[in-house]
Structures are given as C-alpha cells and as structure tokens.
Amino acid sequence: MPYDPLVSHGVSPSLPLAESYWHATHKLETLPPLSKDISSDYLVIGGGYTGLSAAMTLAEASQQVALLDANSLGFGCAGRNGGFILSGSGRLSLSAIENRWGYAVAKGMQAEFDGAVNLLNQRIADFDMHVDLVKGPYLKLAHSPKQANLLCDSAKHHESQFNVASTLLSQEDLTSRFGIKGAFGGVEVNGACLHPLKLVSEYARVAKALGASLYYDSPATHIEKHKTGYVVTTPNGSVSAKHILIATNAYTPKRFHDAVDNKQFPVQSSIFVTAPMNEEQRAQTGLTAPMSFMDTRMMKYYYRVLPDGRLLFGGRGAVTGKGADNSSEKQRLYNAMVKSFPALNSIAMDYFWSGWVSVSLDSMPRIFVDNDASNNNIHRSGCTIAYAMGYCGSGVSFAAFAGQRLAQRMLGSCDVDLSLPLYCSPLKTYPFAKARRLALHGLYQWAKFAER
C-alpha cells in the first residue's frame, strides 16, 4: 500500500523510495537509525530541506541538536519535487498578499521570499555544494486570452511596485520561439533549477559536519510532555529534548501533535520525465537548453528542460495515494504535455512518480512557535514546540529558509519580523477535515470544465 498521509498511520521505514529520475541519477548516503536513548537540547523531527536547514542553523549557533526522520534521506519531498528555484511560497502572489494585508506586508514578504533564494545560493557557494545548478529563463504562460491580460497587468504592477523586472511575451513571441500550443502570452524572468536530491544530500553532509546528530529510519511514534521538556519515542530508542521543531510538512502523520493536527492538507502532485529529446524534437519544440515553465491554470502544469535534454513535466496528481500510479493518471499528464508540445507525441516516458505537498487553509505557509508570540518567553518557559509547513508545493528554496527562520525563532533572534503573517499566527485548522478529499475531488472535476 503506497503512503497516504490521510490514510496511513505514518511514514514507515519499510516504504520504498520514489522511482524518480532523481534517485536514478544520484545515490544517497545511508544514515543510521536511532538505536538507544539519547538527550539533546533541540530535537528536529523531519529530515528534509526544512529539518536539515534548522539543524544546520542550530549547530552553527553551537547548540546541541538531534534530528529524526521516519524513512531514509530523500524519501519525501526532497526526492520528488521538480527542482525549481522560485522566489515565493504558498499560493499567493505579491499582489494577492498586498490586497489582503497591505503594501508594507507584501514588501516584507518579498524580502523573505528573496532571502530564501539568496540563502540557497549563499550556502551552495559557502559549502561547495554540488547540486547541478543551472540557470535559464523561467516563463509564466497564460492558458487563455483573459489570463494573458491579467498576467500582463500583474507583471507591470510587480515591476512598478516591487521592482521585479520581467519581459512581456505575446502569443506571437511564444510561437516564434517554441513549438507550443495553447499559450496566449507570457512573462519571462531569470530562473534557475537544480537536482533536488543532490541538494538534500549536501544539506545532510553539512549538518553532520557542523555537529548535528542525524538519525533516519526512525519514526517519532509518540511525543510526551514533561515539566522540563519532551520525550519522543522511536521504535528502537528515544530522545529527551527541551525543544522540538516539527519539520514534516506534507509527510506529517494524520495524528501527531495538537499543534499540527488537521492544520494542513496533503495534496498529491505527479511528475514524469521523458526520454532525451532528439535533435528534431528539440528543434520543433524550441526546448533546446535548460529553461523552466509554469502556466496560469488553477491546477497548474510545470515543466523544465533537464541538463541531459529530457523534459520534466508535472501537475496535480490523483486524489488518493493508491491512485497515484494508475495508468489513467500517467496518460492524463502525458496528454497535457502533448497538447502543449505536439512534436513530443511519441516520446517515451522513462520515469513517473508522485509526492505530497502541504496546502494551508489560507494559502500562507507558517513558521510558528506554539508557545507565545514573543520569543522572549521561549526559554523562560523551559520548553517549547514549533513547526514550519504549508508551502503549497513551492519549497526548494523556501523550505530551507523556513528551517533557518524556525531555528532563529527558537534561539530568540531579533532579526525576524514577527508582524508578518508567516510568523504572527498559527496555521488555521481545516473545518470538516474528514471531507477534504471529497471537496478536492469536486474541485478537480470542476477544473476540467472551467479551464477548457
């Protein structure tokens, strides 16, 4: 039975890794499970981008930190995402944030989003990380004439109010460069992508070198609160810790801790990778060099040209985990690619996999300390629990930044603007949580007609 966050009791160490292009092209180090009882000032639960980044930040501050993950390195999002480096997270654009919270908050959020990309680039340079970083254009494509006008207006607003430089593309511009159908205009900015599994591999390498204790294949099965901290039980050991940082995102068990239960909706995304395009296919499509794309549909398609000339193509997945590998799901996604690029109608699908993304109720991720809004009270209280999640699928750069910010909040850093919606309130609880899947199925059915 494949893993399903709303059905499974939790991630088991026996679950296999995704049969992804990333795992086929990079072999990960095997990290040991926890096999004894230990103590630590800080315990991070979750060993993906967020958790490893938090562990790095705490270790750099000379703090004692241990990390637990339920499966092997790269089991979750880090071994399943598309590797896009984007300035943003959640589902809200800067304009949408401005409309909801005002211009000052939008500028503050822009600084956080840009800070995430800067942190990633800085760490790659500082720690000599080998992550197959490639730069190239990133194009946002309008799937209808109406969306083309809205995209144009949004780009102009972002340039005038947020200094985001971009190039507007007409339908004619796109068809002259690409053999693409169904694109009615677009916006081009500078982009970058990487090998996401190599990134998490490098984060683990650096976290260990800084002094963090990493334990994989060690699910946290029980969290017990004591006067002076917490005891977290695993199958073969336990961790006594003063402070806990939950960094499990969409792979959080359905019942785990009151701070996070029913606070996010795990939604499935699927990706396939083609065989390498031949010269004729590359010439006919215009996909001749590393570049990345995303469209304006509610259920977005996203794709990128990989360094070896393959096309990675992704979009929404099945509603349930057991439906992830259905042939109909593979065909639906393949048909979407061919609809955009008819010249690829016979290319082989070499890899297909799915993963879970964490969707927050209000489309805003959270980096939250479940204690008091003031960091000054964290250590005075003796122990606390915190979490970062709800990235809505935009996490390659931001998830690691969230891990850094989470650790900084635990350390009492004054550099974090706690007035921003990321920090000043917890994730909202989903009402009628048991009906989430039913509502999602209805949304997918409606989108089929609304986006034609």
PADOMAR-167599 format. One line per 4 residues: number of its first residue (from 1); their letters; for each residue y, x, z of C-alpha. Coordinates in Angstrom, 1 decimal, padded with zeros to 4 digits. Example, Ala and Ser with C-alpha at 12.3 -4.5 7.8 and 13.67 -1.06 7.14 Angstrom:
1) AS) -004.5:012.3:007.8; -001.1:013.7:007.1
END
This chain:
1) MPYD) 000.0:000.0:000.0; 003.4:001.6:-001.0; 006.1:001.9:001.6; 008.3:-001.1:002.0
5) PLVS) 011.0:-001.0:004.8; 010.9:-004.7:005.4; 007.0:-004.9:005.5; 005.7:-001.6:006.7
9) HGVS) 005.9:-000.7:010.4; 007.5:002.6:009.4; 007.1:005.7:007.3; 003.6:007.2:007.8
13) PSLP) 002.9:010.9:007.4; -000.1:009.9:005.1; 002.2:008.3:002.5; 002.3:010.4:-000.7
17) LAES) 005.4:011.9:-002.2; 007.0:010.2:-005.2; 005.6:011.3:-008.5; 009.0:012.2:-009.6
21) YWHA) 010.4:014.7:-012.1; 011.9:016.5:-009.2; 008.6:017.0:-007.4; 007.0:018.1:-010.7
25) THKL) 009.7:020.8:-011.1; 010.1:022.1:-007.6; 007.5:023.0:-004.9; 008.8:022.4:-001.4
29) ETLP) 008.0:024.5:001.7; 005.6:022.7:004.1; 007.2:022.3:007.5; 005.1:021.8:010.7
33) PLSK) 004.8:018.6:012.7; 005.7:018.4:016.4; 002.6:019.2:018.4; 004.0:019.4:022.0
37) DISS) 006.6:018.1:024.4; 010.0:019.7:024.0; 013.6:019.1:025.2; 016.8:019.5:023.3
41) DYLV) 020.5:018.6:023.8; 020.6:016.9:020.5; 017.8:015.1:018.5; 018.3:014.2:014.9
45) IGGG) 015.9:011.5:013.6; 015.6:011.7:009.8; 015.3:014.9:007.7; 017.1:014.1:004.5
49) YTGL) 020.6:015.1:003.5; 022.3:013.3:006.5; 020.0:014.6:009.1; 019.8:018.2:007.9
53) SAAM) 023.6:018.3:007.5; 024.0:017.1:011.0; 021.6:019.7:012.3; 023.4:022.4:010.4
57) TLAE) 026.8:021.4:011.9; 025.4:021.2:015.4; 023.6:024.6:015.0; 026.8:026.2:013.6
61) ASQQ) 028.5:025.0:016.8; 025.9:026.8:018.8; 024.3:023.6:020.1; 020.6:023.1:020.7
65) VALL) 019.2:020.7:018.1; 015.8:019.4:017.1; 015.0:017.3:014.1; 012.2:014.9:013.4
69) DANS) 011.1:013.3:010.1; 008.2:010.9:009.6; 006.9:012.4:006.4; 007.3:015.7:004.6
73) LGFG) 010.5:017.2:003.3; 011.8:015.3:000.3; 009.7:012.1:000.8; 012.7:009.8:000.9
77) CAGR) 016.0:009.6:-001.0; 016.3:013.3:-001.4; 013.2:013.4:-003.7; 014.0:010.1:-005.5
81) NGGF) 017.7:009.9:-006.4; 019.3:010.8:-009.7; 021.3:013.9:-008.6; 024.8:012.6:-009.4
85) ILSG) 027.7:014.2:-007.6; 030.3:011.5:-007.2; 033.5:011.1:-005.1; 032.7:007.9:-003.3
89) SGRL) 030.1:005.9:-001.3; 029.3:002.3:-000.7; 030.2:-000.2:-003.3; 033.9:-000.4:-003.0
93) SLSA) 036.4:001.4:-005.4; 039.6:002.8:-004.0; 041.4:-000.2:-005.4; 039.0:-002.5:-003.6
97) IENR) 039.5:-000.6:-000.4; 043.3:-000.8:-000.9; 043.1:-004.6:-001.4; 041.1:-005.1:001.8
101) WGYA) 042.6:-002.6:004.2; 045.8:-001.3:002.6; 047.0:001.8:000.7; 047.1:004.1:003.7
105) VAKG) 043.4:003.4:004.5; 042.5:003.8:000.8; 044.2:007.2:000.8; 042.3:008.2:003.9
109) MQAE) 039.0:007.1:002.4; 039.8:009.1:-000.7; 040.2:012.2:001.4; 036.8:011.6:003.0
113) FDGA) 035.1:011.0:-000.4; 036.8:014.1:-002.0; 035.9:016.0:001.2; 032.3:015.2:000.7
117) VNLL) 032.3:016.8:-002.8; 034.3:019.8:-001.5; 031.8:020.3:001.3; 028.9:020.3:-001.1
121) NQRI) 030.5:022.8:-003.4; 031.5:025.0:-000.5; 028.0:025.0:001.0; 026.4:025.8:-002.3
125) ADFD) 028.8:028.8:-002.6; 028.7:029.9:001.1; 024.9:029.8:001.5; 024.0:030.8:-002.1
129) MHVD) 022.1:027.5:-002.7; 020.1:027.3:-005.9; 020.3:023.6:-006.9; 020.6:023.6:-010.7
133) LVKG) 024.2:022.6:-010.5; 025.5:021.6:-014.0; 029.0:020.3:-014.9; 029.8:018.0:-017.7
137) PYLK) 031.6:014.7:-018.4; 031.0:011.6:-016.4; 031.6:008.4:-018.3; 032.0:004.9:-016.8
141) LAHS) 031.1:002.4:-019.6; 032.2:-001.2:-019.9; 029.4:-003.6:-020.8; 031.8:-006.3:-022.1
145) PKQA) 035.3:-006.6:-023.6; 036.5:-008.1:-020.3; 035.2:-005.2:-018.3; 036.8:-002.8:-020.8
149) NLLC) 040.2:-004.2:-020.0; 039.5:-004.2:-016.2; 038.2:-000.6:-016.4; 041.4:000.5:-018.3
153) DSAK) 043.7:-001.2:-015.7; 041.7:000.3:-012.8; 041.9:003.8:-014.3; 045.6:003.6:-014.8
157) HHES) 046.0:002.4:-011.2; 043.9:005.2:-009.8; 045.8:007.7:-011.8; 049.3:006.5:-010.7
161) QFNV) 048.4:005.7:-007.0; 045.6:008.1:-006.2; 046.2:011.0:-008.7; 042.7:010.6:-010.3
165) ASTL) 043.0:012.0:-013.8; 040.9:010.4:-016.5; 040.6:009.8:-020.2; 040.5:006.3:-021.6
169) LSQE) 037.9:005.7:-024.3; 038.0:002.8:-026.8; 034.8:001.3:-028.3; 035.6:003.3:-031.4
173) DLTS) 035.8:006.5:-029.4; 032.4:005.9:-027.9; 030.7:005.1:-031.2; 032.1:008.1:-032.8
177) RFGI) 030.6:010.4:-030.1; 027.4:008.6:-029.2; 024.8:006.5:-030.9; 025.3:003.8:-028.2
181) KGAF) 025.2:000.1:-028.4; 026.8:-002.5:-026.1; 029.6:-000.2:-024.8; 033.1:-001.8:-025.3
185) GGVE) 035.2:001.0:-023.8; 035.1:003.6:-021.0; 036.7:006.1:-018.8; 035.8:009.8:-018.7
189) VNGA) 036.3:012.2:-015.8; 034.9:015.6:-014.9; 031.4:015.3:-013.5; 028.6:017.3:-012.1
193) CLHP) 024.9:016.8:-011.3; 022.2:018.8:-009.6; 018.5:018.9:-008.7; 018.4:016.7:-005.6
197) LKLV) 015.1:018.0:-004.3; 016.2:021.6:-004.5; 019.3:020.6:-002.5; 017.4:019.2:000.4
201) SEYA) 015.1:022.3:000.2; 018.2:024.5:000.6; 019.6:022.4:003.4; 016.3:022.9:005.3
205) RVAK) 016.4:026.6:004.7; 019.9:026.9:006.0; 019.4:024.6:009.0; 016.4:026.7:010.1
209) ALGA) 018.3:030.0:009.6; 021.1:028.6:011.8; 018.7:027.9:014.6; 017.7:024.2:014.3
213) SLYY) 014.1:023.3:015.1; 012.7:021.2:012.3; 009.6:019.0:012.6; 008.2:017.0:009.7
217) DSPA) 005.2:014.6:009.5; 006.4:013.5:013.0; 007.5:009.8:013.1; 009.5:008.7:016.0
221) THIE) 007.4:005.8:017.3; 009.3:005.0:020.5; 012.7:005.6:021.9; 013.0:005.2:025.7
225) KHKT) 016.4:005.4:027.5; 016.7:007.2:030.8; 019.7:007.9:033.1; 020.2:011.4:031.7
229) GYVV) 019.1:010.8:028.1; 016.3:009.7:025.9; 012.6:010.4:025.4; 011.4:010.0:021.8
233) TTPN) 007.7:009.8:021.3; 005.8:011.0:018.2; 002.0:010.9:017.5; 001.4:014.4:018.9
237) GSVS) 004.4:015.2:021.1; 007.7:014.0:022.5; 011.4:015.1:022.6; 013.6:014.7:025.6
241) AKHI) 017.2:014.7:024.4; 020.7:014.0:025.8; 021.9:012.6:022.5; 020.3:011.0:019.4
245) LIAT) 021.6:010.9:015.9; 019.8:008.4:013.7; 019.9:009.5:010.0; 017.1:007.5:008.5
249) NAYT) 019.2:005.3:006.2; 017.1:003.0:004.0; 013.9:004.5:005.4; 014.6:003.2:008.9
253) PKRF) 011.7:001.2:010.4; 012.3:-002.6:010.4; 012.2:-002.5:014.2; 013.6:000.8:015.6
257) HDAV) 016.6:000.5:017.9; 019.1:-002.2:018.7; 021.9:000.0:017.2; 020.5:-000.2:013.7
261) DNKQ) 018.0:-003.2:013.5; 019.0:-005.7:010.8; 022.2:-003.7:010.1; 021.3:-002.6:006.6
265) FPVQ) 019.4:-004.0:003.6; 016.9:-001.6:001.9; 017.1:-002.3:-001.8; 014.9:-000.6:-004.4
269) SSIF) 016.1:001.5:-007.3; 013.9:002.8:-010.1; 014.2:005.8:-012.4; 012.3:007.2:-015.3
273) VTAP) 012.6:010.5:-017.2; 011.8:010.8:-020.9; 010.1:013.5:-022.8; 012.5:016.1:-024.1
277) MNEE) 014.6:014.7:-026.9; 014.0:016.3:-030.2; 016.9:017.6:-032.4; 017.1:014.4:-034.4
281) QRAQ) 017.2:012.2:-031.3; 019.9:014.4:-029.7; 022.0:014.2:-032.9; 021.6:010.5:-033.3
285) TGLT) 022.4:009.7:-029.7; 025.1:012.3:-029.1; 023.2:013.3:-025.9; 023.4:017.0:-026.7
289) APMS) 024.5:018.6:-023.4; 024.5:017.8:-019.7; 026.5:014.6:-019.1; 026.2:011.5:-016.9
293) FMDT) 027.0:007.8:-017.3; 027.2:004.6:-015.4; 028.0:001.1:-016.6; 030.0:-001.8:-015.1
297) RMMK) 027.2:-004.3:-014.6; 026.6:-005.8:-011.2; 023.1:-004.3:-011.4; 024.3:-001.0:-012.8
301) YYYR) 022.4:001.3:-015.1; 023.0:005.0:-014.6; 021.7:007.9:-016.7; 022.2:011.6:-017.3
305) VLPD) 021.1:014.3:-019.7; 019.0:016.8:-017.8; 019.3:020.6:-018.5; 015.9:020.6:-020.4
309) GRLL) 017.1:017.9:-022.8; 015.3:014.9:-021.2; 017.1:011.7:-020.4; 017.0:010.4:-016.8
313) FGGR) 017.6:006.6:-016.8; 017.9:004.4:-013.7; 018.7:001.0:-012.4; 017.7:-001.7:-009.9
317) GAVT) 014.0:-001.8:-009.0; 011.6:-004.5:-008.0; 012.4:-006.8:-005.1; 009.3:-005.6:-003.1
321) GKGA) 007.7:-002.3:-002.6; 004.3:-003.5:-004.0; 006.1:-004.5:-007.3; 007.6:-001.1:-007.8
325) DNSS) 005.0:000.3:-010.3; 004.4:-002.9:-012.2; 004.3:-002.3:-016.0; 006.9:-005.0:-016.4
329) EKQR) 009.3:-003.1:-014.2; 008.8:000.1:-016.3; 009.2:-001.9:-019.5; 012.4:-003.7:-018.3
333) LYNA) 014.1:-000.4:-017.6; 012.8:001.3:-020.8; 014.1:-001.7:-022.8; 017.5:-001.3:-021.3
337) MVKS) 017.6:002.3:-022.4; 016.6:001.4:-026.0; 019.2:-001.4:-026.1; 021.8:001.3:-025.4
341) FPAL) 020.3:004.1:-027.5; 018.1:002.6:-030.3; 017.3:006.1:-031.6; 015.1:006.6:-028.5
345) NSIA) 012.9:003.6:-029.1; 009.8:005.7:-029.5; 010.4:008.4:-026.9; 007.7:008.8:-024.2
349) MDYF) 008.3:008.0:-020.6; 007.0:011.1:-018.8; 007.9:010.2:-015.2; 008.7:006.9:-013.3
353) WSGW) 009.3:006.4:-009.6; 011.2:004.2:-007.2; 013.1:004.7:-003.9; 015.1:002.7:-001.4
357) VSVS) 018.9:002.6:-000.9; 020.7:001.3:002.1; 023.1:-001.5:001.5; 025.6:-002.5:004.2
361) LDSM) 026.7:-006.1:004.5; 030.4:-005.4:003.8; 029.6:-002.6:001.2; 031.1:000.0:003.5
365) PRIF) 028.9:002.8:005.0; 029.2:003.7:008.7; 029.3:006.8:010.7; 029.2:005.3:014.2
369) VDND) 028.8:006.4:017.8; 027.2:003.5:019.7; 029.0:004.2:022.9; 032.7:004.0:022.9
373) ASNN) 035.4:004.1:020.1; 036.8:007.2:021.9; 034.9:010.4:021.5; 036.4:011.5:024.9
377) NIHR) 033.8:009.3:026.6; 030.7:010.6:024.9; 029.8:013.5:027.1; 031.3:011.8:030.2
381) SGCT) 028.7:009.1:029.9; 025.9:011.7:029.9; 024.1:010.5:026.7; 024.7:008.5:023.6
385) IAYA) 023.1:007.4:020.3; 024.8:007.4:016.9; 023.9:006.7:013.3; 025.1:007.2:009.7
389) MGYC) 023.8:004.9:007.0; 024.7:002.2:004.4; 025.7:004.5:001.5; 024.6:001.9:-001.1
393) GSGV) 023.0:004.5:-003.3; 025.9:006.9:-003.6; 024.8:009.6:-001.3; 024.1:013.1:-002.9
397) SFAA) 027.4:014.4:-001.6; 028.5:011.8:000.9; 025.2:011.6:002.9; 025.6:015.3:003.9
401) FAGQ) 029.3:014.8:004.6; 028.3:011.8:006.8; 025.9:014.0:008.7; 028.6:016.6:009.3
405) RLAQ) 031.0:013.9:010.4; 028.4:012.3:012.7; 027.8:015.7:014.4; 031.5:016.3:014.7
409) RMLG) 031.9:012.9:016.4; 029.2:013.8:018.8; 030.9:017.1:019.5; 034.2:015.3:020.2
413) SCDV) 036.1:016.8:017.2; 039.7:015.6:016.8; 039.7:016.1:013.1; 038.0:012.8:012.4
417) DLSL) 040.4:009.8:011.6; 038.7:007.2:013.7; 041.0:004.5:012.4; 039.2:004.4:009.1
421) PLYC) 036.6:001.6:008.6; 033.8:004.2:008.3; 034.3:005.0:012.0; 036.0:002.3:013.9
425) SPLK) 033.3:-000.4:013.8; 029.5:-000.6:013.7; 027.5:-001.9:010.8; 027.6:-005.7:010.6
429) TYPF) 024.4:-007.5:011.4; 022.8:-009.3:008.4; 022.7:-013.1:009.2; 019.4:-014.8:008.4
433) AKAR) 017.9:-011.3:008.0; 014.5:-012.7:007.1; 016.0:-014.4:004.0; 017.4:-011.1:002.5
437) RLAL) 014.6:-010.8:000.0; 014.9:-014.4:-001.2; 018.6:-014.0:-001.7; 018.1:-010.8:-003.6
441) HGLY) 015.6:-012.4:-005.9; 018.1:-015.2:-006.7; 020.8:-012.6:-007.3; 018.7:-010.7:-009.8
445) QWAK) 017.8:-013.9:-011.7; 021.4:-015.0:-011.9; 022.5:-011.5:-013.1; 020.1:-011.8:-016.0
449) FAER) 022.3:-014.5:-017.4; 025.7:-013.6:-016.1; 025.6:-010.1:-017.6; 024.4:-011.0:-021.1
END
